[in-house]
Amino acid sequence: MKTLLSLRLWLAALLLAVSSASSASTIWESTDGDSNFLSISLFGLPSSETFGIFAANADLNTAAPLYSFTGIGSYTATGSFKLGLWDAGKWLGEAANGSLLGNMYLLSFAKTSVPTNNLVLLYGFDIKPAANQGGGSVVPLPASIWFMTSALLGFLYTGRRKTLVQA
């Protein structure tokens, strides 16, 4: 019963995260000219991950970062920029991001070099998504995701009901 409850909570949190997450490789801009970043390891210390700040129109596969930092960084922005994570000899863009409070964002990166525990979190302060993201139109989540989620939740409730009848 506890497993079923934790699975339902996990699915709800996942659905909320998917519905509110922005697209990858977001273009950012500073709100006050000085943006600050913090990546915390498991033990509460600054992480040893290397992050880079790139020009807004840069290709992370070929461009060199304007600024790079490990764990804690501060960047005086003169324009829009992208963020990247150094992993296995290449720069990776954001997997997702979410607004925490005002101009504070939680950015997540998915490392490709390790199969498990591959999520790296970076807190960004005094930043906001740029008005011009320089891409195509925003694509909403397809209806199939919503139908699949409701079907999974239905199966969970059906399984719960069966266990209650047998008891």
Buried (B, 14 or more C-beta within 10 A) or exposed (E): EEEEEEEBEEBEEEBEEEEEBBBBBBBBBBBEEEBBBBBBEEEEEBBEBBBBBBBBEBEBEEBEBBBBBEBBBEBEBEEBBBBBBBBEEEBBBBBBBEEEEEBBBEBBBBBEEEEEEEEBBBBBBBBBBBEEBEEEEEEEEEEEEEEEBEEBBEEBEEEBEEEEEEE
